Amino acid sequence: MSLLKVVFRFSLPNLPISIAEPAYLKPTQSRAWFSFRAKAEVVLGTSGTNRCIRRHTYCTMPEKKEFKRLPTDVKPENYTLRLQPDLDKFTFKGQETIDVKVLSSTTSITLNSEEIEIQSACYKAADAGDQNLKAEVKFEPENASVVLSFPSALQPGSGQLCIDFTGELNDKMKGFYRSKYSSPSGEEKYGAVTQFEATDARRAFPCWDEPAVKATFDVTLVVPKNRVALSNMPVKSENDLPEDSTWKVVTYERTPIMSTYLLAFVVGEYDYVEDKDSDGVLVRVYTPVGKKEQGQFALEVAVKTLPFYNKYFQIAYPLPKIDLIAIADFAAGAMENWGLVTYRETALLIDPKNSSSKSKQWVALVVGHELAHQWFGNLVTMEWWTHLWLNEGFASWIEYLCVDYCFPEFDIWTQFVNSDLGRALEMDALHNSHAIEIPVGHPDEVDEIFDAISYSKGASVIRMLHDYVGDESFKKGMNQYLTKFKYKNAVTEDLWESLGKASGKPVLDVMTTWTKQMGYPVVKVSEKQDGSNRVLTLTQEKFCADGVQKKEGSFSWMVPVSISTASDPKKAAVVTLLDKTSMDVTVPNVTPDQWVKVNCESVGVYRVQYSSETLDRFIPAIKNKTLPPRDRLGLQNDLFALARAGMISTVDVLKVVGAFVNEDDYTVWSDLTGNLGQISILLQNTDGFEDFKTFSKKLYKPVAQSLGWDAKESEGPLAAMLRELALTRLGKYGDEETVTEARKRFENHVSGKVPLPADLKGPVYLTVMVNGDETTFNQMMKLYDEADMQEEKVRISRCIGSIKSDELKKKVLDFAMSDKVRSQDTVFVIGGVTGTVQGRELCWQFVQDKWTELHERYKGGFLLSRLVEVSTDNFVTEARAKEVEKFFETHSAPAAERKIQQSVENIRLNAKWMERESTSVLKFLRSQ
């Protein structure tokens, strides 16, 4: 599953959340997981005859909901499933015949079932002739299960379980649910779609809704004749419903053996574009009616991507077709249902004229992510949700490999350092983080691990591992793993075993230190010159966002370390494994004036801290850009994190920022902007914010002037993204020239005289809103109402909260809850008002006032966590931290408990920074 990428940390005051900027729309882990820590002696694996045993502090969970997985005495082999949705009454009726194997004598069968009414259920043994055993039905809502009890014991052997049932096409964006859309004529209509991951297939039909309980599926959908009906497999037959010829009966080919969460059905009105890839697989992209040209870009990406994965894994895509479809109401970014991948419209549709470069890149990444799952997740599936990160971390890494292959002009691996590694390092430095791999039990706990740790940290450690073992060994190990476990289930250690055998390296030993414990190290570097060599002393310790090591427990990692030098900046001069607290490393052929960089290309998942003398050597290389972009990015990102932790001075970091005067790399600027944005948010609470704005305008003005307002004929997408970034910052900080030009272009756009190009809409919209009045606000709302493309509606709705007026901000908050805004977008419209101190006050009060309604709408889903984040994360006082804690003590939010703790921790980090650094930072800014 792809999570929407929206990074609130990177949002500067009044900055809209870009639909194409990466950030996760999934909840974080419940605080119950980490109420205390316990020391544990853990066997980390074997390497030859030596067993590697280390002492670590592992997160444990003292309080868990009682949970048992389903009994294993009965196993499904095939579901014959027939569903008929009623798009007027929002209900559906279903019948299923499940071919089962009874493995041991039992008087009952337990399945998962939630919000389903069962009319009848019976069992027929294969050798029982016409004799059926009628079941007594007992629901267990607390376990989302149903127990079918029989008058006599079912004996070992084959049989069929037959169930008739009904359910609701809910409005919760999970299970089998209704999705509202508008026809080309503007008529409001509804379709029926599915979202089953993680545990919501049970809302569509009674089933063994666990990833390890795989089966095949024969699906039949009974739908109105004028609707498109899709499922995982191609259509086998299509006939009129005998009793009503306005309906049709669509039966699909049998699926491969697979997990329930990968099954899918879609019923609605769609157009499509199609093509075949080089291996003959039929690829279709389904779009809203009348917009099929918006599916062409995704189609081109998919047709390139499938053969790329085929070649990389050396395993053919196993289905005859794959459909990619844009869903109007969809909570996540996308879902990898086998053969029928569902997407938010903004994650799939590209208008050739009106979509930005960022949007194209985002669509390419999401398509790459979901298609990777067709192998890694669908063909081989994690045994239980504990190993979710295997699916998501791997797909989040290889999506970049794929996009780099398809679109090298995006320089996507540099963006990975910003968007995924940076996000992982930020969250995992918190005391309220969690290990990549943690035990998961009750279904309520499953959604909570769809977060930046499973995705971004998972992807980052895979990237580090790939670099450690080498591409050829990695591909060989992946093929061995997928071949061995295809159509089966696996655990993390199975992958480590395959990669270890392929590479001959201690993969299990190394990777267990990264997946079984939370956090990561900071590698402290001291150095001395020894003739023509540089001798580095590397010392590792756990990095904490507040700079404070907890007394209990100890942490250590086996850290793959690569070191580059000024003489050959892009190539590692030394590669080693830091497998103890401290070690010396000799780097040959380095003159006293040359720099030596630890963590070449920012591949390692760790921070690096240098002495002031060592840091000074990098300054000329930053100015003349001989230090490669990923290293420039990683260096400044580490410095800001160390400053936030109180380990170095923020003023010293801002002095280094001056070395980026000649910077022209979009991704370096993007990361630098995010780090400065955090300081911006804090300084809004002082009397020196104008000084920060002046400092920022001087910083961004040269790059904006070099790019100009209009695209050059030969420029690539990164130039367009950098122009958008620079103009946005200048506009929101009130640069007069930028504001004047933005207003002129906005008026021309509104009047229809000169429409804005897609890449300028973001900065122009934001600039006129930040510096606008009620007239501007009304003009923007008119544009929203007239917009026919979801990308444009999202772009507008996430910037309108930037308006100065508090009264208009209140209107935006009310608008966010209205029918004009899709439920999936409401949280981000609310977050759009938080760019100012007063905006954050209004937002927090609004969330408290509307909590009952918001909680009812989003409970049990990841959007609740995002709501907590946007409404609380950027406060700056201990009093506010206590207020947030107190509110949630009396307003339960189980799906957001971990996010609440993280937000409170971030508030306290902000408060400490304000107390420690704000005076000296303001003094520095005023001296510039």
N, C-alpha and C positions, 0 to 999 in steps of 0.2 A: 504494500500500500504506500502511496506517496502522500506525504503530508504537505499541506500548504506551506509555502515558504514566506514568512513574514517576520522580520526581526524587529522587535520593539526596542531592543537595546540600541539598535542602530538608528532609531528615529530621533532626529533632532527636533527641537521645539517647533511645533506647527508643521512637521514634515509628514506627508501622507505615507501610509504603508503601501509600498509597491507590491502589486500583485505578482511581480516576477522576482521579488527579492526573497531569498530562502529563509524560511523559519517554520517552526513546527507547530502544527495544529493538532497536537495530541497531548494527552495529559501526562503529568509526571507522577512519580511514585508516591504512594500513600505514606504518611509519616509513620504509620504502624510498622513499616519495614525497619526503621532505623532508630527506634526509641533507645536502644543501647547497642554497644559494640562488645564483642567478645573476642578474646585472643583465641586463635585456632592454629594448631600445627597441621599443615596441609601438605600432602604429598602432591607436588606439582608435576610429576611425571618422571619418565625415565629417559636417560640418554646413555645408550650403551649399557654398561653394567653399573653405572652410578645413578643412584636415586637422588633427585633434587628435592630436598625438604627445606622449607622456609617457614618462618613464623610471620604471620600476617594478622592484621586487624580486619576482620570481615564484618560486614553489616549483617545483623541477624534480626529476626522479626519475632518479638515476644508475644504479640497479639495478632492472631489471624482468625478470620472467620472460619468456622469449622467447614471443611470441604472434603468430599471424597469424589474421586473420579468414578465414572460409570462402572458397574459390574462388568466383568469380562466373560461371563458364562454364556453370553449370546453375542454373536458377531454378525453384522450386516455384510452382505456380499453385493447386492444390487438393489437399488430403489427404482421401482416403476412409479413415477410421480405424475399426477395430473392435477393441474391448477386452473381455476377459472376466476379471474379477477372481475369484480363489478366496479367500473370506473365512475359510476354515479353514486352508489351507496358506500363506496370505499370499503368493501369487504371482499373476501375471496372464499371459495370453497375448494376442497381438495380431497383426493383419494390417493392412497399409496399402497402398493404391495411391495413389501420388503422381503427379498430372499435372504434368509438368515441361516446361520449354522449354530445350532445349540451345542456348546462344547461340554457342558456338564448339566446334569439334571437340575431343573429349577421350576418353581411354581410362579415365577414372576419375571417380567422383562422391564427394565428401567431405561427410559430414553430421556433425552432433553426435549422440553416443550415449554414455550413461554407465550402467554397471551393467545393461546390456541384453545378452541373448544373441540373436544373429540365426541363425535356422535356415536361411533361404534368402533370396536377393535376386536379382532379374533385371530387365532393362530391355527394354521393347518399344517400338520406334519406331512412330509413328502410321501410317507408310506401309510397315511391314515385314510386314504380314499376320500370320501366326501365329508368326513367328520371334521367339524370346526370346533375349536374351544373358544367360547366367548369370554372376553376379558372384563374384569371389573376395573374401572378407571379411577385412579386416585392421583390428583395433582399435588406436587410439592413445590409451591411457588418460591420458597426460600432457596431451593436448589435449582430452580428453573427446569424441573424435571417432572415426569409422569411415570407412575408405576402401574403396569398392567398385570393384574393378578388373575391366575387361571384356576379352574376348579380341580385340576389334576396336574401333576408334574409334567413338564415338557422334557422328553427324553433326548439324549444326544443324537444328533443327526440334522438333516436339512429340513427346512420348512418355510412357510410364508406367513408374514405378519401383515394383516390387512387393516387399514385404519381410514375411516372417513372423518373429516374434520372441517372446521371453518375458522376464519381469522379475519383480522382487520387490516386494511391497507392504511397503516398508521401515518402520522405526520412527524415522526421522530428521526427520519433519515437513517433508519436501521431496520434490518429484517426485510420483509416485503412491504414496501411503503409507497405512498402516492407522491407524485412530483407534479407541481403546477407549471404550466408553460403557456405561452401565448401563440396562437396561430398567426400566420402572415396577415390576416385581416384584423388581428387584435383581440380575437375571442379567447377568453380564458378557458383552458382545458387541463385535463389531468392524464398522466400516464401512470404506469405501475413499474417500479424498478426494485432492485435488491442491493443490499449491502450487508454481507454476512460476517465478514471478519470484524471482531474476533469470534464472538459467540452469539450470533444472531440468526443463523440458519434455523434455529429452533423456533424463531418467530414466524417462519414460513411453513414449516412442516415438522412433525415429531421425528427426531433423528438422533443418531449418536453423534453429537456435535462436538467432537474432539478431534484434533488434527491427526492423531495416530490411527483413528478408526476409519480407514479408507474403504471406499466401495465404488462401484460404477453406478451410473444414473441413466435411466431412460425417461426423458422429460417430455410431457405433452402439455401444451398451453391451449386453452380454449378462450378465444379473444374475439372482439368485434372484427368483422371482415375488413374494415377500413383502417385497421391499426397494423403497424409493424410489430412482429413478435420474434424476439431473439433469445437464444440460449447459448450454452457453451459450444455446442456442436452444430453441424449443418442440418438443414431440414431433411427429414426422411420422407415425410408425406404431409400433404395439406389438403383437407377436405372440408366441405360444409358440415356444420353441426346438424344432424338429421332432424332434430326437433325445431330448429330455428336457423334458417339459411342466412340470416344477417350475422351469424357467428361462424367462425372457422375453427377447425381443430388442427393444430400444428404439432406434429411429432418430430422429435429430433433423434439423430443417431446416438448410439450409446457412447457415453464418455469413457475416457480411460479411468482406471482406478485412481481416486483422488479424495481429498478431504472435503467435508461439507462446506467449509467456509469459502471454497473456490467455486461453488455452484452459483449460477446467476440466471436471471430472466429479466427481460425488458419488454414492456408493451407501451407503444406510443406512436407518434407520427414523426417520421424522420426521412431525410434524403441521405444519399451516400455517394461517395466516390470510391473507386476500387482500382486495384492493380494486383499483379502477382510479383512476388520477389524472385530472385534469381534461382531459387530452389523450387519454384512452382507453387508456393503457398499463397492462397487467396487472401488478400488484405483489404478490408473495407473500413472506412471511417464514416460513421453515421453522425449527421449534423441536424440541427433544427431545419424544418422545411424551408426551402428557399435560400439556404446558406451553405450549400454543399461546397462552394468554392473555398469556404473557410476551413474545410477539412483537408485541403490539398497538401498543405505544408506537413501536417502530421502524417499523412499517407506517405509522403516522400521520405520522411524520417523512418517510419516503420519498415518500409521496403528496403532501406539500407541496413537497418538495425538487425532484423532477423537473421540475414546471412552472416553478419558480423559475429553474432553470438554462436551461430551454428559452427563457424570456423574456429572461434575461440575455445568453445567447449568440446569441439569434435563430436558433437551429438546433434542430430537433426531435430528441428522443432517437430514434436510428435503429433500435432493435430493438422487436419487438412485446411483449416481456415483460422483467421483471427480477425475479430471485429474490435474496433475502438469506437466508443460511443460517448457523446457529450450529454450529460444529464443536467437538467435545469437545477434541481435541488439535490445537492450532494455535499456531505459534511467534510470529507477528507479532500485530498487533491485528486487521487485516483485509486483504483482498486484492481488488482491483477487477476481477476477471475479468469480461469483457464479458457482461452479462446474467445472471451467476451470481456474486454477490459473497459471499465467504466471510469469516466473523468468528469470533473467539473468543467464547465464550458471554457473557463479561462485557462485550463490546463491542457486543452486540446485544440481549440479553434483559433485560427490566425486569419485575420482579414488582411489581404495583400496590401491594402492602402492604409488601414487604420490601426494596425498592431505595431507595437514598439519593438525595437531590437531585443529589449529585455524579455518581452513576452515570447518572442520566437525562441530565445535561448531556454526559457523556462519550459516551454512545450517540448523542446527537444530532450531536455533532461528527464521530464516526467515520462515521456514515451519510452526513453531508454531504460528508465527504472522499472517500469511495469513489464516491459518485454523481457528484461533479465529475469524477472520472477517466473516466467514461463518455464525456465529450467530450475533456477535456484529458489525453491519455495513450492513450486507446483509439481515438477517432476520428482524432486527430492524435497520433502517437507520436514520441518522441525518436529521432533517427537512430541513436544509440549511447549506451551507458551514461554516457559523458562528460557527456551532457546530462540525466542523471537528475533533477537538481534542478528542471528545467523542469516535469516531471510533479509532483514531490512538493512543491516550494516553492509552486507555484501552488495545488495542492489544499489545502495546509496553510493558505493565506491565505483562499481562497474558502469553506472550510468555516465560517469565522467569519462571513463575510458572509451565508451561508445560515442559520446558527443565529440570528444577529441578526434576520433576517427572520421566522423561525419562532417564536422565543422571545425577544422583546426583554427579558423580565424577567431574563434571565441577565446583562445588561450585558456581553456576551461580549467586546467589543473592549477593555474595560479588562482583562479576564482575559488577552487576547492579550499585552498589555504584560508581564505577569508570566510567563505560561507559555511563550511563544515568543520574543518579543524578549529577555526576560531571559536565557533559556537560551542563545540565540545569542550574546549579548554575553559571557556567561561563558566559553563554550567558545572563542570566536574570539579572546579576548584571550591565549590560551596560545601560546607559541612553537611548540607542536606542533599547531597547528590546520592547516587547509588551505583553499585557495580553494574557493568554491562550485562552480566548474567546473574539473575537473582531468582530464587524460587518463586513460582507463581502457583497459586492454588485456586481460590474462589474466582468465578468469572468477573466479579467486581474489580478484581485486582489486575485483570489482563490488560484492559485499555490503558492502565496507568503507566505501562512501560513503553508505549508508543511515543517516545520522546527523543530529545536530542542525544541522549546517551545511547539508546539502541540504534538510532540512525547515524548521527554525525560522529560520535565517538567510535561506534562500530565501524563505520566507513574509514575513519582515520587509522584505526589499528590494522584494518585490512590493507590499507595503502602502505603502512609501515612494514607489514609482513611481506607484501608483494615486493617491496624494495629489498628487504632482508634476504629473501630466498631467490630472487631473480625471476624474470618473466617466464622463461622456459620451464623452470621447475614449478612455478605457480600454475601454469596452464596444464602441465602434466598431472600435477596433484589434483587439480579441479576435475579433470577428465576421469581420473581414477575414482574420486569421490562420487561424482554424478553417475558413473557407470555402476558402481557397487550398490548404490542406494536408490536407483531410479525406481519410481512407483512405490517407494518405501519411505520410511522416516529415519531421521538421524539426529544425533546430538552433537554439540560443539566438538567434543573430543574426536569424533569420527573424521571431521574435516582436518583437525590438527594431525591426526595419524596419517592421512593421505598426503598432506603437504610435507610432513616430516620424512616420509618414505621417498617422496619424489625429489626432495632437496638434500637429504642427508644431514639436515640441521635440526637442532633440538626445538622444534616448533612448539611442541606441547609444553615444554618447560618455560619457554619464553612467553608464550601467549597466555598461559594461565595467570601469570602475574598481571596481565592487562585486562582479563575478563572477569576474574573472580574477586577482585578488590576494587573499591571505588578510588577515584582520584588518579593522579599522575605526578611525576616528579618535576622539580626544578633542578637542573644540572648547573651547579655553580662552577665557574671556570677561573682558575688562577694559572698564570703562565710565567715562564722564564726562558730567556734565550740561552741556548747551549751551542755555541759555535754557529753552524749554519742550520741548526735545528731549533724548533720551538717545542718546549716540553710543557704540556698542559696537565694540570691536575684537575680531574673531573670528580665532583662530589654530588651525590644525589640525596635529596630529601623531599618529602611530600610537599607539594605546593598547595597552599590554602589561600583563599581569596582575601582573608583578613590578615594573613601573615602569621597566624597563631597556630602552632602545632598542638593538637590535643595530647594530653598526657598519656591516655590509655592507648596501648597497642603500638605497633610499629609497622611501617610500610617500606617495601623495597620492590624494585622492578628489575627485570632483565631488559636493559635498554639498548636497542640497536643504535649506535652512534656513528654518524658520518661527518667528516670534517673536510672542509674545502679551504683553499687559500687564494690569495690575491693573484698568484701566478696562473691559476687555472680555475676561475670562479665557479664554473658549472659542473666540475667533476670532483668527486670525493677523492682527496689525497690519502685519507686514512679511513678505514671502516673497522669498527670494533664493537664488542658487546660489553657494556657496562653492567656487570652481573654482581657487583658488590657496592658497598657504600661509597668507596673512593678508589680511584686508580689513576696512574700516570700514563699519558699517551705522548709519544714522540712524533712530531710532524716534521718530516725532513725538508730541507731546501727552502727555508723561510728566512728572509732577511729581517733585521730588527724593525724596519719600518712597515713591513707588510702585515695585513690583517689575516687572522685565522678565524674561520666561522664554524662553530659547532652547530650541528643540525643543518647540513647542506640541503638546500631546496625546501626546507621546512617540512621534511617528510616525517620526522619523529614526533611522537605525541608527548611533548614535554616543553617546559619553558627553559630558557637559558639565561643565566645572570653572569654578566662580565664585570670586571673591575672598571673604574672610570678610565684608566689608562688604556685598557684594551678597547673600550668603547670608542675612544677618541680616534683610533685608527680607522674606524668605519666611516667617519664623517665625510672625508673626501670621496670615498667610494659610493656613498649615497648621493652626493652632489653630482658626480659625473656618471652615475648609474652603471659603474663597472661592477658593483654588487648586484647580482641578478634580482629581478623583481620579487620572486618568492622569498628571497633572503631579506630584501629591504622590508617587505611586508611583515615577515615573521619577527624581524628585529624590533620594529616599532611596536608591534602587538605585544611582544613580551615586555617591553619597557612600560607600556601603559598598565599592564596587569601587575607588574612588580610595584608600580607607583600606587595603584589602588590598594594593594596589600600593605602599603607602608614600608616596603623593603628598600625603596629608593625615593628620591624627591620628584614630585610632579613637575616642578620648575625645571629640573634637569632634563626631563623628558620633553618638555615644550621647547627647550633649547635645541634638542636634536631634531624636532619637527622642522626647524628652520633649514635643516640640510636638505629637505625635500623640495626646495625652491624650484628645481628643474624637473620635478617628477612629471612624467607623462603617461604612466601606466594606470589604466582605469582601476584595476583591482587593488593596487597599492593605495590609490586615492580613496577607494571605497572603504577599505579597512581603516585607514587613517581617519576618515570622516566619522566612522562609527565610534572610534575611540574619543575623538574630540567631542562628538555628540553627547557622550556620557558626561563629560566635564561641563558642556553647555547646559545640560539639564540641571546640574547641581548649582552652577553659578547663577541661574535664574533666581535663585533664592537669596541673592546678595545685591548690593548696590553697585556691583561692578560688571553686570552683565553687558552693558553697553561697551565696555572695554574689550570683552571677549568678542563681541560682534565686530568691532573694529579690527581686532587681530585676525579674525576669520576672513573678513573681506580682503585684507591684504594678502592672505594666503591663497585664496581661490581666484583672485582677479587675474593674475598672469595666465593661468591655464585656460580660464574662460575666454580671455582675449585672444589667445593663440588659436582657439577652436572656432571662435565666432558663433553666431546664432544659426547660420545655415550650413547644412551638410555639404561637404565637398564631394565632387563626383566620384572620386576613387576611394573615399574613406571606408573603413570597415565598421562592423557593429560596435567595437569597443570605443571608437571615437565618438559615436553617437551616445553611448552610455556615459562616457566621461563628460561630454557637453551637458547632458541632462543633469548629472551630479553637480557640476560646478555652477551652472545657472541656478539650480534649485537652492544651493546654499547662499549664493549671493542675493537671490530674491528674498529669501526668508529672513536674511539678516539686514535687509533694507538698503542694499546698494542702489543708489538713485538711478544710475544709468540702466541697471537691470530691471528695476521696477517700471521705469518709464517705457522701455521697449516691450516688456511683457504686457503692460496695459494696452499698448498700441496693437500688438499682435492679437490679444484677446478680443478687443473690439472688432477687429477685422474678421476674426473667426466667428464671433457671435452674429455679426451682420451677414455672414456668408461671402464677404468680399474676398478674403484670402484664408481658406481653411488651414488650420494648424497641421503640420506634419505630426505623425504619431509620436515621434521621439521628442517633440517639444511640448506636447500637451501636459505632461507631468509638471515640468518646471514652470510653465506659464500659468496653469491652473493654480498651483500652490502659491506662486508669487502674488497673483491678484487676490487670492483669498486672504493671505497673511496681511496684505496691505489694503484690503478692501472694506467696503461698507455694505449696507443692506441691499443696495442696487446690484452690486457685484454678486452677492449671495443669491438674489433672486434670478439673476442671469444664469448662474451655475445650476440652480435647481431646475430651470427650464431646459438646460442642456441635458440634465439627467433624465427628465421626463421624456425627452425626444430621442434619447439614445436607443438604438436598436441592438447594440452589441454589448454583451455582458462585461467585456474588458473595459469599455468606456464607462459603464455604470459603476463598476468597482473603482476605477480611477477617480471619478468625481466624488463618489460617496466617502472615500477615505481621505479626501482633502478638504471637504466642506467644513469640518470641525476646526480648521485652522483659522477661521474668521475671528477677528479680534473681539467683537461684541459678545458679552456674556449672555445676553438675551438670545442672540442668534445661536450660540453654542447650545443653549437649552432646547432650541428648536431642532437642532441636529440630533440631540439625544432622543427627543420624542420621535423624530423621523426614523431613527434607527429601529424603533420598536414597531413601526407601522408596516402595513401590508406592502408598501412600496419597496421595502428592503427584504431580500430573501433571508430566511432565518440563519442560513450558513454565513451570511455577511454581517449580521447585526453587531456582533462583538467587535468587529474591526471598524465599523462606523462609530461605535461608542468610543473606541480607543483613539479615534481621530481627533477628539477634542483635548487630548492630554498633552499637547505640545507646550502649554504654558502652566504656570503655577496655579492660576485661577481655574484653568481648564481641568487640571487634575483634581482640584477640590470639587468642581461641579460633577465630574465623572464619578468620583468615589461616593458622593452623596446620592447621585442618581442610582448607582448600583445598589446601595443600601436600601433606598426607597423602593426599588423595583425587584429586590432580591427574590421574593417569593415567585414572581412571574418568571424571572430569568432562570431561577433554579428549576422550576417545573419544565421549562422549555429545554434546558440543556443537561439536566441531571443524568449522571451515568455516562456522559460523553466528554470528549476532550475540549469542546468549546467552553465548558465551564472553567477549566484551568486557564484558558487564554483570557477569559473575562477577569479572573482574579489578577492575572499578570498585568493586563493593561490598566486596570483601575487602581493598583496599589504599588507597583514595583518601583516607581520613581519618587516616592516621598523621601524626606531627608532628615527626619527627626525621630528620636527614641519614643517620644510621645505618640507619634503616628504609628510606629511599629506596634506599640502596645494597643492602640485603638484597633488596628487591623486584627490583632490576635483576639482581642476581646469580642469583636463582632462575630468572628467565626467560631468562637466558643459556643455561641448561642444560635448560630446559623450553620447547621451541619452541611458540609460539602464533601462527601467521601471521595468523589472522583477528583477533587482538587486539593486534597490535604497536603500532599507533597509540595504543590505549587504555592500554597499558602505559606508553608514554612520557608520555601525559597524566597518568596517575595519579602517576608519579614526579615530574613537574613540580608537581602539586598538593601532594604531600607536602613538597616543598622550599619552596613558597609558604607552607604552614602553618608550617614550621620558621622561616622568616624572620619571619613575623608574631609568632610566640611570642617570638622573641629581641628584636624591635623594640618590641612593643606590650603584651605581657601584663602587665608590672609596672604600667604607667601605667593600664591598663584596670582591673586589680584594685583599685588605689588609688581610682579613681573610683567603682567599685561599692561599696566599703566606706564611702564618704562619703555614700552616698544614704540 
